[in-house]
Amino acid sequence: MWDDKHSNEFSRRERQVIEIVMKHGRLSAREIEEKLPDAPTYSAVRSILRLLVERGLLVKTQADGRDWFSLPVSSKKARVSALQSFVSRFFENSAGEAALALLGQKNVKLSKEEAEKLIQLIEEARES
């Protein structure tokens, strides 16, 4: 995901775990288990975490007698990497096509600040 080498290899549970860690930061296995919808057993959660650590998608540290799990990169970098992978896979690497698909929906609402930022980014992209 972070470098696109594993992005096609996530199970549903692995994606859920990564999303939880991305949203909440450093968590224990028990905290991750509590946040998983229809959570499997604690042992299964530990197995998922072990696999994600082995693949370099999570980092495990120990403190206060507990194992803690976090992303190996910042949440912002992880989101950008995931988005780049998505755009590459589904929009032939066209940010414009992806933006058109997202913003072209009828129910999309942008704040004034978001719209202004998008206009600024579009103008910068035109210039380069």
Contacts in CASP RR format, 6 or more apart in sequence:
PFRMAT RR
TARGET T0000
AUTHOR 0000-0000-0000
METHOD contacts of the structure
MODEL  1
MWDDKHSNEFSRRERQVIEIVMKHGRLSAREIEEKLPDAPTYSAVRSILR
LLVERGLLVKTQADGRDWFSLPVSSKKARVSALQSFVSRFFENSAGEAAL
ALLGQKNVKLSKEEAEKLIQLIEEARES
1 7 0 8 1.000
1 10 0 8 1.000
1 18 0 8 1.000
1 57 0 8 1.000
1 78 0 8 1.000
1 81 0 8 1.000
1 82 0 8 1.000
1 85 0 8 1.000
2 57 0 8 1.000
2 72 0 8 1.000
2 73 0 8 1.000
2 77 0 8 1.000
2 78 0 8 1.000
2 81 0 8 1.000
3 81 0 8 1.000
4 81 0 8 1.000
4 84 0 8 1.000
4 85 0 8 1.000
4 88 0 8 1.000
6 55 0 8 1.000
6 57 0 8 1.000
7 82 0 8 1.000
7 85 0 8 1.000
7 89 0 8 1.000
10 18 0 8 1.000
11 48 0 8 1.000
13 36 0 8 1.000
13 40 0 8 1.000
13 44 0 8 1.000
13 48 0 8 1.000
14 48 0 8 1.000
14 51 0 8 1.000
14 52 0 8 1.000
14 57 0 8 1.000
16 36 0 8 1.000
16 37 0 8 1.000
17 32 0 8 1.000
17 36 0 8 1.000
17 45 0 8 1.000
17 48 0 8 1.000
17 49 0 8 1.000
17 52 0 8 1.000
17 58 0 8 1.000
18 52 0 8 1.000
18 57 0 8 1.000
18 58 0 8 1.000
18 71 0 8 1.000
18 78 0 8 1.000
20 27 0 8 1.000
20 32 0 8 1.000
20 35 0 8 1.000
20 36 0 8 1.000
21 27 0 8 1.000
21 32 0 8 1.000
21 58 0 8 1.000
21 69 0 8 1.000
21 70 0 8 1.000
21 71 0 8 1.000
22 71 0 8 1.000
22 75 0 8 1.000
22 78 0 8 1.000
22 79 0 8 1.000
23 75 0 8 1.000
24 31 0 8 1.000
24 35 0 8 1.000
25 70 0 8 1.000
25 71 0 8 1.000
25 75 0 8 1.000
26 61 0 8 1.000
26 68 0 8 1.000
26 69 0 8 1.000
26 70 0 8 1.000
27 35 0 8 1.000
27 68 0 8 1.000
27 69 0 8 1.000
27 70 0 8 1.000
28 66 0 8 1.000
28 67 0 8 1.000
28 68 0 8 1.000
28 69 0 8 1.000
29 42 0 8 1.000
29 45 0 8 1.000
29 46 0 8 1.000
29 49 0 8 1.000
29 67 0 8 1.000
29 69 0 8 1.000
30 42 0 8 1.000
32 45 0 8 1.000
32 49 0 8 1.000
32 69 0 8 1.000
33 39 0 8 1.000
33 42 0 8 1.000
33 45 0 8 1.000
36 45 0 8 1.000
39 45 0 8 1.000
49 58 0 8 1.000
49 60 0 8 1.000
49 67 0 8 1.000
49 69 0 8 1.000
52 58 0 8 1.000
52 69 0 8 1.000
53 59 0 8 1.000
53 60 0 8 1.000
53 69 0 8 1.000
56 72 0 8 1.000
57 71 0 8 1.000
57 72 0 8 1.000
58 69 0 8 1.000
58 70 0 8 1.000
58 71 0 8 1.000
58 72 0 8 1.000
59 69 0 8 1.000
59 70 0 8 1.000
59 71 0 8 1.000
59 72 0 8 1.000
60 67 0 8 1.000
60 68 0 8 1.000
60 69 0 8 1.000
61 67 0 8 1.000
61 68 0 8 1.000
61 70 0 8 1.000
62 68 0 8 1.000
71 78 0 8 1.000
73 81 0 8 1.000
86 98 0 8 1.000
87 93 0 8 1.000
87 94 0 8 1.000
87 95 0 8 1.000
87 98 0 8 1.000
90 98 0 8 1.000
91 97 0 8 1.000
91 98 0 8 1.000
91 101 0 8 1.000
102 108 0 8 1.000
103 110 0 8 1.000
110 118 0 8 1.000
END
